[in-house]
Amino acid sequence: MPSQIWLFFLVGGALIQYAPFPMYLSFWVLAAVIASSLVPAWFLARHTPDEACTFDLEPKAARVSRRTVLSAAAQAGDTLLPAHFAGHGGASIATQEATDFEVNQ
């Protein structure tokens, strides 16, 4: 993807130089590209604490450990500062059911 960044600059420059509405059309095209990338991202798989990570040396123990930490954080209402959650900063954990957790950022 980064090796094709020149293509974005070329298309953006061509839209500004030759297309009608040069101050608006490039932004509408950019909005359409962003929207079209968000639709497939919405349907990506959600990871659960029971899924094993590639780096888990003992997957069964890691599952138990993850579930224990998430359950304790959800019951206490604590904020976690994990290294591998999406987004920035801390996250609070809420239980939806006995086996499912919801991350609130």
NUDOMI-810818 format. One record per residue: residue number from 1; residue in one letter; chain; x, y negated, z of N, C-alpha, C in turn. Coordinates in nm, 4 decimals. Layout:
% NUDOMI-810818
<pos = NUM, code = A, unit = A, n_east = X, n_north = Y, n_up = Z, ca_east = X, ca_north = Y, ca_up = Z, c_east = X, c_north = Y, c_up = Z> .
...
***
This chain:
% NUDOMI-810818
<pos = 1, code = M, unit = A, n_east = 0.0808, n_north = 0.1202, n_up = 0.0000, ca_east = 0.0000, ca_north = 0.0000, ca_up = 0.0000, c_east = 0.0848, c_north = -0.1261, c_up = 0.0000> .
<pos = 2, code = P, unit = A, n_east = 0.1859, n_north = -0.1414, n_up = 0.0866, ca_east = 0.2651, ca_north = -0.2644, ca_up = 0.0851, c_east = 0.3398, c_north = -0.2851, c_up = -0.0463> .
<pos = 3, code = S, unit = A, n_east = 0.3692, n_north = -0.1763, n_up = -0.1183, ca_east = 0.4412, ca_north = -0.1940, ca_up = -0.2442, c_east = 0.3511, c_north = -0.2527, c_up = -0.3534> .
<pos = 4, code = Q, unit = A, n_east = 0.2203, n_north = -0.2494, n_up = -0.3348, ca_east = 0.1290, ca_north = -0.3057, ca_up = -0.4340, c_east = 0.0739, c_north = -0.4418, c_up = -0.3920> .
<pos = 5, code = I, unit = A, n_east = 0.1369, n_north = -0.5060, n_up = -0.2961, ca_east = 0.0877, ca_north = -0.6358, ca_up = -0.2504, c_east = 0.0956, c_north = -0.7403, c_up = -0.3611> .
<pos = 6, code = W, unit = A, n_east = 0.1886, n_north = -0.7227, n_up = -0.4523, ca_east = 0.2005, ca_north = -0.8165, ca_up = -0.5648, c_east = 0.0715, c_north = -0.8199, c_up = -0.6460> .
<pos = 7, code = L, unit = A, n_east = 0.0002, n_north = -0.7073, n_up = -0.6510, ca_east = -0.1244, ca_north = -0.7016, ca_up = -0.7266, c_east = -0.2298, c_north = -0.7932, c_up = -0.6647> .
<pos = 8, code = F, unit = A, n_east = -0.2353, n_north = -0.7978, n_up = -0.5322, ca_east = -0.3308, ca_north = -0.8857, ca_up = -0.4644, c_east = -0.3000, c_north = -1.0322, c_up = -0.4931> .
<pos = 9, code = F, unit = A, n_east = -0.1702, n_north = -1.0651, n_up = -0.4901, ca_east = -0.1312, ca_north = -1.2028, ca_up = -0.5213, c_east = -0.1636, c_north = -1.2375, c_up = -0.6663> .
<pos = 10, code = L, unit = A, n_east = -0.1427, n_north = -1.1440, n_up = -0.7558, ca_east = -0.1701, ca_north = -1.1673, ca_up = -0.8974, c_east = -0.3199, c_north = -1.1879, c_up = -0.9217> .
<pos = 11, code = V, unit = A, n_east = -0.4024, n_north = -1.1012, n_up = -0.8641, ca_east = -0.5475, ca_north = -1.1133, ca_up = -0.8824, c_east = -0.5986, c_north = -1.2411, c_up = -0.8162> .
<pos = 12, code = G, unit = A, n_east = -0.5494, n_north = -1.2703, n_up = -0.6948, ca_east = -0.5923, ca_north = -1.3923, ca_up = -0.6268, c_east = -0.5534, c_north = -1.5174, c_up = -0.7043> .
<pos = 13, code = G, unit = A, n_east = -0.4313, n_north = -1.5193, n_up = -0.7573, ca_east = -0.3880, ca_north = -1.6339, ca_up = -0.8374, c_east = -0.4677, c_north = -1.6481, c_up = -0.9655> .
<pos = 14, code = A, unit = A, n_east = -0.4988, n_north = -1.5354, n_up = -1.0287, ca_east = -0.5782, ca_north = -1.5401, ca_up = -1.1518, c_east = -0.7195, c_north = -1.5897, c_up = -1.1236> .
<pos = 15, code = L, unit = A, n_east = -0.7778, n_north = -1.5476, n_up = -1.0116, ca_east = -0.9119, ca_north = -1.5956, ca_up = -0.9763, c_east = -0.9113, c_north = -1.7462, c_up = -0.9520> .
<pos = 16, code = I, unit = A, n_east = -0.8090, n_north = -1.7948, n_up = -0.8836, ca_east = -0.8025, ca_north = -1.9378, ca_up = -0.8540, c_east = -0.7758, c_north = -2.0188, c_up = -0.9801> .
<pos = 17, code = Q, unit = A, n_east = -0.6903, n_north = -1.9650, n_up = -1.0682, ca_east = -0.6500, ca_north = -2.0409, ca_up = -1.1868, c_east = -0.7554, c_north = -2.0370, c_up = -1.2980> .
<pos = 18, code = Y, unit = A, n_east = -0.8136, n_north = -1.9182, n_up = -1.3242, ca_east = -0.8937, ca_north = -1.9023, ca_up = -1.4452, c_east = -1.0424, c_north = -1.8769, c_up = -1.4222> .
<pos = 19, code = A, unit = A, n_east = -1.0810, n_north = -1.8308, n_up = -1.3055, ca_east = -1.2221, ca_north = -1.7968, ca_up = -1.2825, c_east = -1.3010, c_north = -1.9218, c_up = -1.2439> .
<pos = 20, code = P, unit = A, n_east = -1.4323, n_north = -1.9175, n_up = -1.2623, ca_east = -1.5142, ca_north = -2.0312, ca_up = -1.2177, c_east = -1.5180, c_north = -2.0363, c_up = -1.0647> .
<pos = 21, code = F, unit = A, n_east = -1.5496, n_north = -2.1523, n_up = -1.0109, ca_east = -1.5573, ca_north = -2.1752, ca_up = -0.8665, c_east = -1.4279, c_north = -2.1343, c_up = -0.7946> .
<pos = 22, code = P, unit = A, n_east = -1.3153, n_north = -2.1955, n_up = -0.8293, ca_east = -1.1864, ca_north = -2.1512, ca_up = -0.7747, c_east = -1.1751, c_north = -2.1639, c_up = -0.6222> .
<pos = 23, code = M, unit = A, n_east = -1.2505, n_north = -2.2544, n_up = -0.5624, ca_east = -1.2406, ca_north = -2.2697, ca_up = -0.4180, c_east = -1.3241, c_north = -2.1666, c_up = -0.3410> .
<pos = 24, code = Y, unit = A, n_east = -1.4142, n_north = -2.0973, n_up = -0.4091, ca_east = -1.5052, ca_north = -2.0074, ca_up = -0.3393, c_east = -1.4953, c_north = -1.8624, c_up = -0.3848> .
<pos = 25, code = L, unit = A, n_east = -1.4727, n_north = -1.8394, n_up = -0.5138, ca_east = -1.4807, ca_north = -1.7039, ca_up = -0.5679, c_east = -1.3771, c_north = -1.6108, c_up = -0.5063> .
<pos = 26, code = S, unit = A, n_east = -1.2544, n_north = -1.6581, n_up = -0.4855, ca_east = -1.1524, ca_north = -1.5696, ca_up = -0.4287, c_east = -1.1910, c_north = -1.5250, c_up = -0.2878> .
<pos = 27, code = F, unit = A, n_east = -1.2552, n_north = -1.6115, n_up = -0.2109, ca_east = -1.2975, ca_north = -1.5733, ca_up = -0.0767, c_east = -1.4142, c_north = -1.4752, c_up = -0.0806> .
<pos = 28, code = W, unit = A, n_east = -1.5036, n_north = -1.4908, n_up = -0.1780, ca_east = -1.6129, ca_north = -1.3948, ca_up = -0.1913, c_east = -1.5600, c_north = -1.2581, c_up = -0.2333> .
<pos = 29, code = V, unit = A, n_east = -1.4615, n_north = -1.2574, n_up = -0.3207, ca_east = -1.4000, ca_north = -1.1295, ca_up = -0.3610, c_east = -1.3305, c_north = -1.0660, c_up = -0.2409> .
<pos = 30, code = L, unit = A, n_east = -1.2585, n_north = -1.1461, n_up = -0.1620, ca_east = -1.1925, ca_north = -1.0940, ca_up = -0.0430, c_east = -1.2946, c_north = -1.0382, c_up = 0.0560> .
<pos = 31, code = A, unit = A, n_east = -1.4056, n_north = -1.1077, n_up = 0.0745, ca_east = -1.5104, ca_north = -1.0591, ca_up = 0.1650, c_east = -1.5681, c_north = -0.9265, c_up = 0.1157> .
<pos = 32, code = A, unit = A, n_east = -1.5844, n_north = -0.9133, n_up = -0.0151, ca_east = -1.6363, ca_north = -0.7878, ca_up = -0.0711, c_east = -1.5369, c_north = -0.6737, c_up = -0.0509> .
<pos = 33, code = V, unit = A, n_east = -1.4093, n_north = -0.7009, n_up = -0.0662, ca_east = -1.3075, ca_north = -0.5970, ca_up = -0.0459, c_east = -1.3048, c_north = -0.5537, c_up = 0.1002> .
<pos = 34, code = I, unit = A, n_east = -1.3118, n_north = -0.6487, n_up = 0.1910, ca_east = -1.3121, ca_north = -0.6154, ca_up = 0.3333, c_east = -1.4371, c_north = -0.5355, c_up = 0.3688> .
<pos = 35, code = A, unit = A, n_east = -1.5523, n_north = -0.5776, n_up = 0.3187, ca_east = -1.6772, ca_north = -0.5053, ca_up = 0.3465, c_east = -1.6733, c_north = -0.3637, c_up = 0.2905> .
<pos = 36, code = S, unit = A, n_east = -1.6159, n_north = -0.3478, n_up = 0.1718, ca_east = -1.6104, ca_north = -0.2137, ca_up = 0.1123, c_east = -1.5124, c_north = -0.1237, c_up = 0.1867> .
<pos = 37, code = S, unit = A, n_east = -1.4164, n_north = -0.1803, n_up = 0.2589, ca_east = -1.3266, ca_north = -0.0959, ca_up = 0.3378, c_east = -1.3858, c_north = -0.0649, c_up = 0.4752> .
<pos = 38, code = L, unit = A, n_east = -1.4766, n_north = -0.1470, n_up = 0.5236, ca_east = -1.5384, ca_north = -0.1214, ca_up = 0.6531, c_east = -1.6424, c_north = -0.0099, c_up = 0.6471> .
<pos = 39, code = V, unit = A, n_east = -1.7062, n_north = 0.0065, n_up = 0.5345, ca_east = -1.8091, ca_north = 0.1105, ca_up = 0.5220, c_east = -1.7491, c_north = 0.2496, c_up = 0.5420> .
<pos = 40, code = P, unit = A, n_east = -1.6401, n_north = 0.2878, n_up = 0.4729, ca_east = -1.5831, ca_north = 0.4204, ca_up = 0.5003, c_east = -1.5245, c_north = 0.4311, c_up = 0.6416> .
<pos = 41, code = A, unit = A, n_east = -1.4727, n_north = 0.3205, n_up = 0.6953, ca_east = -1.4153, ca_north = 0.3242, ca_up = 0.8299, c_east = -1.5222, c_north = 0.3544, c_up = 0.9342> .
<pos = 42, code = W, unit = A, n_east = -1.6458, n_north = 0.3141, n_up = 0.9084, ca_east = -1.7554, ca_north = 0.3390, ca_up = 1.0019, c_east = -1.7787, c_north = 0.4894, c_up = 1.0207> .
<pos = 43, code = F, unit = A, n_east = -1.7516, n_north = 0.5681, n_up = 0.9159, ca_east = -1.7802, ca_north = 0.7106, ca_up = 0.9190, c_east = -1.6598, c_north = 0.7962, c_up = 0.9562> .
<pos = 44, code = L, unit = A, n_east = -1.5512, n_north = 0.7345, n_up = 1.0036, ca_east = -1.4361, ca_north = 0.8117, ca_up = 1.0485, c_east = -1.4724, c_north = 0.8914, c_up = 1.1729> .
<pos = 45, code = A, unit = A, n_east = -1.4035, n_north = 1.0015, n_up = 1.1924, ca_east = -1.4324, ca_north = 1.0882, ca_up = 1.3059, c_east = -1.3952, c_north = 1.0207, c_up = 1.4367> .
<pos = 46, code = R, unit = A, n_east = -1.4757, n_north = 1.0436, n_up = 1.5384, ca_east = -1.4447, ca_north = 0.9941, ca_up = 1.6721, c_east = -1.3687, c_north = 1.1028, c_up = 1.7465> .
<pos = 47, code = H, unit = A, n_east = -1.2682, n_north = 1.0616, n_up = 1.8181, ca_east = -1.1894, ca_north = 1.1578, ca_up = 1.8946, c_east = -1.2463, c_north = 1.1719, c_up = 2.0344> .
<pos = 48, code = T, unit = A, n_east = -1.2399, n_north = 1.2919, n_up = 2.0845, ca_east = -1.2897, ca_north = 1.3202, ca_up = 2.2187, c_east = -1.1732, c_north = 1.3623, c_up = 2.3076> .
<pos = 49, code = P, unit = A, n_east = -1.1906, n_north = 1.3573, n_up = 2.4392, ca_east = -1.0827, ca_north = 1.3990, ca_up = 2.5287, c_east = -1.0469, c_north = 1.5463, c_up = 2.5153> .
<pos = 50, code = D, unit = A, n_east = -1.1367, n_north = 1.6262, n_up = 2.4579, ca_east = -1.1105, ca_north = 1.7692, ca_up = 2.4457, c_east = -1.0245, c_north = 1.8048, c_up = 2.3255> .
<pos = 51, code = E, unit = A, n_east = -1.0018, n_north = 1.7119, n_up = 2.2348, ca_east = -0.9186, ca_north = 1.7401, ca_up = 2.1187, c_east = -0.7717, c_north = 1.7364, c_up = 2.1588> .
<pos = 52, code = A, unit = A, n_east = -0.6972, n_north = 1.8326, n_up = 2.1110, ca_east = -0.5547, ca_north = 1.8387, ca_up = 2.1426, c_east = -0.4775, c_north = 1.7424, c_up = 2.0531> .
<pos = 53, code = C, unit = A, n_east = -0.3774, n_north = 1.6812, n_up = 2.1112, ca_east = -0.2887, ca_north = 1.5908, ca_up = 2.0387, c_east = -0.1696, c_north = 1.6720, c_up = 1.9875> .
<pos = 54, code = T, unit = A, n_east = -0.1063, n_north = 1.6272, n_up = 1.8836, ca_east = 0.0100, ca_north = 1.6956, ca_up = 1.8288, c_east = 0.1216, c_north = 1.7050, c_up = 1.9319> .
<pos = 55, code = F, unit = A, n_east = 0.1316, n_north = 1.6070, n_up = 2.0189, ca_east = 0.2422, ca_north = 1.6003, ca_up = 2.1140, c_east = 0.2121, c_north = 1.6689, c_up = 2.2471> .
<pos = 56, code = D, unit = A, n_east = 0.0957, n_north = 1.7306, n_up = 2.2613, ca_east = 0.0634, ca_north = 1.8012, ca_up = 2.3847, c_east = 0.1413, c_north = 1.9324, c_up = 2.3897> .
<pos = 57, code = L, unit = A, n_east = 0.2320, n_north = 1.9428, n_up = 2.4868, ca_east = 0.3065, ca_north = 2.0681, ca_up = 2.5014, c_east = 0.2179, c_north = 2.1772, c_up = 2.5588> .
<pos = 58, code = E, unit = A, n_east = 0.1267, n_north = 2.1391, n_up = 2.6472, ca_east = 0.0301, ca_north = 2.2322, ca_up = 2.7045, c_east = -0.1100, c_north = 2.1760, c_up = 2.6795> .
<pos = 59, code = P, unit = A, n_east = -0.1718, n_north = 2.2081, n_up = 2.5648, ca_east = -0.3002, ca_north = 2.1471, ca_up = 2.5278, c_east = -0.4105, c_north = 2.1649, c_up = 2.6322> .
<pos = 60, code = K, unit = A, n_east = -0.4175, n_north = 2.2811, n_up = 2.6953, ca_east = -0.5238, ca_north = 2.3046, ca_up = 2.7927, c_east = -0.5053, c_north = 2.2144, c_up = 2.9149> .
<pos = 61, code = A, unit = A, n_east = -0.3831, n_north = 2.2042, n_up = 2.9650, ca_east = -0.3555, ca_north = 2.1177, ca_up = 3.0806, c_east = -0.3758, c_north = 1.9705, c_up = 3.0447> .
<pos = 62, code = A, unit = A, n_east = -0.3409, n_north = 1.9325, n_up = 2.9231, ca_east = -0.3586, ca_north = 1.7937, ca_up = 2.8793, c_east = -0.5070, c_north = 1.7576, c_up = 2.8724> .
<pos = 63, code = R, unit = A, n_east = -0.5910, n_north = 1.8505, n_up = 2.8250, ca_east = -0.7358, ca_north = 1.8267, ca_up = 2.8196, c_east = -0.7918, c_north = 1.8035, c_up = 2.9595> .
<pos = 64, code = V, unit = A, n_east = -0.7515, n_north = 1.8894, n_up = 3.0530, ca_east = -0.7989, ca_north = 1.8760, ca_up = 3.1906, c_east = -0.7524, c_north = 1.7429, c_up = 3.2489> .
<pos = 65, code = S, unit = A, n_east = -0.6279, n_north = 1.7055, n_up = 3.2226, ca_east = -0.5728, ca_north = 1.5809, ca_up = 3.2741, c_east = -0.6467, c_north = 1.4595, c_up = 3.2174> .
<pos = 66, code = R, unit = A, n_east = -0.6703, n_north = 1.4591, n_up = 3.0871, ca_east = -0.7431, ca_north = 1.3469, ca_up = 3.0238, c_east = -0.8830, c_north = 1.3348, c_up = 3.0806> .
<pos = 67, code = R, unit = A, n_east = -0.9522, n_north = 1.4470, n_up = 3.0910, ca_east = -1.0896, ca_north = 1.4453, ca_up = 3.1407, c_east = -1.0937, c_north = 1.3992, c_up = 3.2868> .
<pos = 68, code = T, unit = A, n_east = -0.9961, n_north = 1.4393, n_up = 3.3678, ca_east = -0.9905, ca_north = 1.3985, ca_up = 3.5079, c_east = -0.9703, c_north = 1.2487, c_up = 3.5206> .
<pos = 69, code = V, unit = A, n_east = -0.8755, n_north = 1.1945, n_up = 3.4433, ca_east = -0.8477, ca_north = 1.0499, ca_up = 3.4497, c_east = -0.9676, c_north = 0.9699, c_up = 3.4005> .
<pos = 70, code = L, unit = A, n_east = -1.0292, n_north = 1.0111, n_up = 3.2906, ca_east = -1.1445, ca_north = 0.9385, ca_up = 3.2372, c_east = -1.2640, c_north = 0.9455, c_up = 3.3317> .
<pos = 71, code = S, unit = A, n_east = -1.2860, n_north = 1.0613, n_up = 3.3942, ca_east = -1.3974, ca_north = 1.0747, ca_up = 3.4886, c_east = -1.3767, c_north = 0.9862, c_up = 3.6102> .
<pos = 72, code = A, unit = A, n_east = -1.2540, n_north = 0.9847, n_up = 3.6636, ca_east = -1.2251, ca_north = 0.9022, ca_up = 3.7810, c_east = -1.2401, c_north = 0.7543, c_up = 3.7478> .
<pos = 73, code = A, unit = A, n_east = -1.1934, n_north = 0.7125, n_up = 3.6294, ca_east = -1.2057, ca_north = 0.5720, ca_up = 3.5898, c_east = -1.3513, c_north = 0.5331, c_up = 3.5676> .
<pos = 74, code = A, unit = A, n_east = -1.4306, n_north = 0.6234, n_up = 3.5126, ca_east = -1.5717, ca_north = 0.5941, ca_up = 3.4882, c_east = -1.6483, c_north = 0.5835, c_up = 3.6198> .
<pos = 75, code = Q, unit = A, n_east = -1.6191, n_north = 0.6715, n_up = 3.7143, ca_east = -1.6905, ca_north = 0.6692, ca_up = 3.8423, c_east = -1.6534, c_north = 0.5474, c_up = 3.9258> .
<pos = 76, code = A, unit = A, n_east = -1.5261, n_north = 0.5083, n_up = 3.9220, ca_east = -1.4804, ca_north = 0.3959, ca_up = 4.0033, c_east = -1.5017, c_north = 0.2611, c_up = 3.9344> .
<pos = 77, code = G, unit = A, n_east = -1.5296, n_north = 0.2631, n_up = 3.8053, ca_east = -1.5454, ca_north = 0.1384, ca_up = 3.7312, c_east = -1.4125, c_north = 0.0685, c_up = 3.7074> .
<pos = 78, code = D, unit = A, n_east = -1.3045, n_north = 0.1444, n_up = 3.7077, ca_east = -1.1713, ca_north = 0.0880, ca_up = 3.6887, c_east = -1.1451, c_north = 0.0544, c_up = 3.5424> .
<pos = 79, code = T, unit = A, n_east = -1.0469, n_north = -0.0317, n_up = 3.5218, ca_east = -1.0014, ca_north = -0.0654, ca_up = 3.3875, c_east = -0.8721, c_north = 0.0094, c_up = 3.3600> .
<pos = 80, code = L, unit = A, n_east = -0.8650, n_north = 0.0764, n_up = 3.2471, ca_east = -0.7442, ca_north = 0.1490, ca_up = 3.2083, c_east = -0.6619, c_north = 0.0634, c_up = 3.1140> .
<pos = 81, code = L, unit = A, n_east = -0.5315, n_north = 0.0784, n_up = 3.1219, ca_east = -0.4397, ca_north = 0.0125, ca_up = 3.0288, c_east = -0.3626, c_north = 0.1201, c_up = 2.9525> .
<pos = 82, code = P, unit = A, n_east = -0.4305, n_north = 0.1893, n_up = 2.8605, ca_east = -0.3662, ca_north = 0.3007, ca_up = 2.7906, c_east = -0.2768, c_north = 0.2527, c_up = 2.6768> .
<pos = 83, code = A, unit = A, n_east = -0.1869, n_north = 0.3398, n_up = 2.6374, ca_east = -0.0946, ca_north = 0.3061, ca_up = 2.5287, c_east = -0.1504, c_north = 0.3441, c_up = 2.3926> .
<pos = 84, code = H, unit = A, n_east = -0.2479, n_north = 0.4344, n_up = 2.3873, ca_east = -0.2895, ca_north = 0.4868, ca_up = 2.2581, c_east = -0.4366, c_north = 0.4650, c_up = 2.2252> .
<pos = 85, code = F, unit = A, n_east = -0.5031, n_north = 0.3737, n_up = 2.2928, ca_east = -0.6386, ca_north = 0.3374, ca_up = 2.2537, c_east = -0.6311, c_north = 0.2308, c_up = 2.1458> .
<pos = 86, code = A, unit = A, n_east = -0.7298, n_north = 0.2275, n_up = 2.0608, ca_east = -0.7343, ca_north = 0.1225, ca_up = 1.9590, c_east = -0.7639, c_north = -0.0112, c_up = 2.0249> .
<pos = 87, code = G, unit = A, n_east = -0.7126, n_north = -0.1171, n_up = 1.9686, ca_east = -0.7387, ca_north = -0.2502, ca_up = 2.0216, c_east = -0.6265, c_north = -0.2974, c_up = 2.1122> .
<pos = 88, code = H, unit = A, n_east = -0.6498, n_north = -0.4101, n_up = 2.1750, ca_east = -0.5490, ca_north = -0.4708, ca_up = 2.2604, c_east = -0.5979, c_north = -0.4743, c_up = 2.4039> .
<pos = 89, code = G, unit = A, n_east = -0.5079, n_north = -0.4564, n_up = 2.4972, ca_east = -0.5408, ca_north = -0.4729, ca_up = 2.6371, c_east = -0.6076, c_north = -0.3520, c_up = 2.6980> .
<pos = 90, code = G, unit = A, n_east = -0.6803, n_north = -0.3780, n_up = 2.8054, ca_east = -0.7415, ca_north = -0.2714, ca_up = 2.8825, c_east = -0.8768, c_north = -0.2297, c_up = 2.8288> .
<pos = 91, code = A, unit = A, n_east = -0.9270, n_north = -0.1227, n_up = 2.8868, ca_east = -1.0575, ca_north = -0.0702, ca_up = 2.8475, c_east = -1.1256, c_north = -0.0141, c_up = 2.9703> .
<pos = 92, code = S, unit = A, n_east = -1.2552, n_north = -0.0346, n_up = 2.9800, ca_east = -1.3316, ca_north = 0.0294, ca_up = 3.0863, c_east = -1.4041, c_north = 0.1487, c_up = 3.0259> .
<pos = 93, code = I, unit = A, n_east = -1.4191, n_north = 0.2518, n_up = 3.1055, ca_east = -1.4773, ca_north = 0.3770, ca_up = 3.0589, c_east = -1.6149, c_north = 0.3929, c_up = 3.1215> .
<pos = 94, code = A, unit = A, n_east = -1.7133, n_north = 0.4246, n_up = 3.0396, ca_east = -1.8484, ca_north = 0.4513, ca_up = 3.0892, c_east = -1.8882, c_north = 0.5916, c_up = 3.0452> .
<pos = 95, code = T, unit = A, n_east = -1.9505, n_north = 0.6661, n_up = 3.1345, ca_east = -1.9959, ca_north = 0.8000, ca_up = 3.0976, c_east = -2.1327, c_north = 0.7902, c_up = 3.0333> .
<pos = 96, code = Q, unit = A, n_east = -2.1487, n_north = 0.8596, n_up = 2.9225, ca_east = -2.2795, ca_north = 0.8672, ca_up = 2.8585, c_east = -2.3523, c_north = 0.9916, c_up = 2.9068> .
<pos = 97, code = E, unit = A, n_east = -2.2795, n_north = 1.0987, n_up = 2.9129, ca_east = -2.3320, ca_north = 1.2253, ca_up = 2.9625, c_east = -2.2215, c_north = 1.2892, c_up = 3.0456> .
<pos = 98, code = A, unit = A, n_east = -2.2439, n_north = 1.4094, n_up = 3.0892, ca_east = -2.1423, ca_north = 1.4750, ca_up = 3.1712, c_east = -2.0161, c_north = 1.5067, c_up = 3.0920> .
<pos = 99, code = T, unit = A, n_east = -2.0286, n_north = 1.5177, n_up = 2.9608, ca_east = -1.9132, ca_north = 1.5583, ca_up = 2.8802, c_east = -1.8685, c_north = 1.4528, c_up = 2.7810> .
<pos = 100, code = D, unit = A, n_east = -1.9295, n_north = 1.3354, n_up = 2.7822, ca_east = -1.8985, ca_north = 1.2345, ca_up = 2.6821, c_east = -1.8648, c_north = 1.1016, c_up = 2.7516> .
<pos = 101, code = F, unit = A, n_east = -1.7677, n_north = 1.0303, n_up = 2.6956, ca_east = -1.7251, ca_north = 0.9012, ca_up = 2.7505, c_east = -1.7376, c_north = 0.7943, c_up = 2.6447> .
<pos = 102, code = E, unit = A, n_east = -1.7632, n_north = 0.6724, n_up = 2.6891, ca_east = -1.7689, ca_north = 0.5574, ca_up = 2.5997, c_east = -1.6652, c_north = 0.4576, c_up = 2.6453> .
<pos = 103, code = V, unit = A, n_east = -1.5819, n_north = 0.4109, n_up = 2.5503, ca_east = -1.4777, ca_north = 0.3137, ca_up = 2.5809, c_east = -1.5315, c_north = 0.1753, c_up = 2.5519> .
<pos = 104, code = N, unit = A, n_east = -1.5339, n_north = 0.0900, n_up = 2.6537, ca_east = -1.5786, ca_north = -0.0495, ca_up = 2.6394, c_east = -1.4570, c_north = -0.1388, c_up = 2.6485> .
<pos = 105, code = Q, unit = A, n_east = -1.4278, n_north = -0.2111, n_up = 2.5416, ca_east = -1.3087, ca_north = -0.2970, ca_up = 2.5414, c_east = -1.3467, c_north = -0.4388, c_up = 2.5711> .
***
